[in-house]
Amino acid sequence: MKAFVFPGQGAQFVGMGKDLYENNPVAKEMFDKANEILGFNITDLMFNGTDEDLRQTKVTQPAIFLHSVILAKTMGDAFDPDMVAGHSLGEFSALVAAGALSFEDGVRLVSARAQAMQKACEAHPSTMAAIIALPDEKVEEICASVAAEGEVCVAANYNCPGQIVISGSIEGINKACELMKAAGAKRALPLKVGGAFHSPLMEPARAELADAIAHTNFHTPKCPVYQNVNAQPQTDPEEIKKNLIAQLTAPVRWTQSVQNMIAAGADTFIEVGPGAVLQGLVKKISSAVTTSGVQ
């Protein structure tokens, strides 16, 4: 069975999507439509901008979404998933590719999400850090101890066994990194991000996005979508909406999602979009599943 997976923020690169635009009339039409909806030429920034241009949240998120969704569209009959999933932002790409959202509504929601998250980041300076080679339970325990001291500190991305990203206040993350290293983490590396994604500090963005999602039509996807908040397959439009709203302040359970897709029969994972980060994570997760005897 085939699982198609869609990347999130961080996969962007200058020139992304240019070949699609220049060589596929359907892709060109979709890119031009996105420029119209967004109110600025995101294609100029994607094809000819700088790394700094692409790091702007209002550009990064729509750019990755567009590259992923348009690539899926140009695959035609080759895009025939038995299941889909997306990492954080990638969940929107997965939903559009699977038919749960129209392309136009997807562009609007991703733009609204990016702008709401940017505002939340500016209101509360915050950050994230990658923790390498420490058990999930220990990471969660340390985050809880830091939170008990009044700082915001939570596990935000369960990327693969031995790799968790934590999210929270700057002081909270700095303190947690010290404790993680003392507990035996191979690395506790602060990330160059705009804020504490997938943490309680994104609550203003969650509330703003909830209103936009409530006024958007969702449809039954053509295959199950494994959603970040609970790593479970979903096809019910109302449940999809509820989980999508909760996603901004909840952790991305990517490890668990891939484990559940493998348990459901997925034996081929195809990454659709810029980069190949998810392929690397899937290999590590599937290796751990095989080793543990689950598969």
Secondary structure, 3 states (H helix, E strand, C coil): CEEEEECCCCCCCCCCCHHHHHHCHHHHHHHHHHHHHHCCCHHHHHHHCCHHHHHCHHHHHHHHHHHHHHHHHHCHHHCCCCEEEECCCHHHHHHHHCCCCCHHHHHHHHHHHHHHHHHHHHHCCEEEEEEECCCHHHHHHHHHHHHCCCCCEEEEEEEECCEEEEEEEHHHHHHHHHHHHHCCCCEEEECCCCCCCCCHHHHHHHHHHHHHHHCCCCCCCCCCEECCCCCCEECCHHHHHHHHHHCCCCCECHHHHHHHHHHCCCCEEEECCCCCHHHHHHHHHHHHHHHHCCC
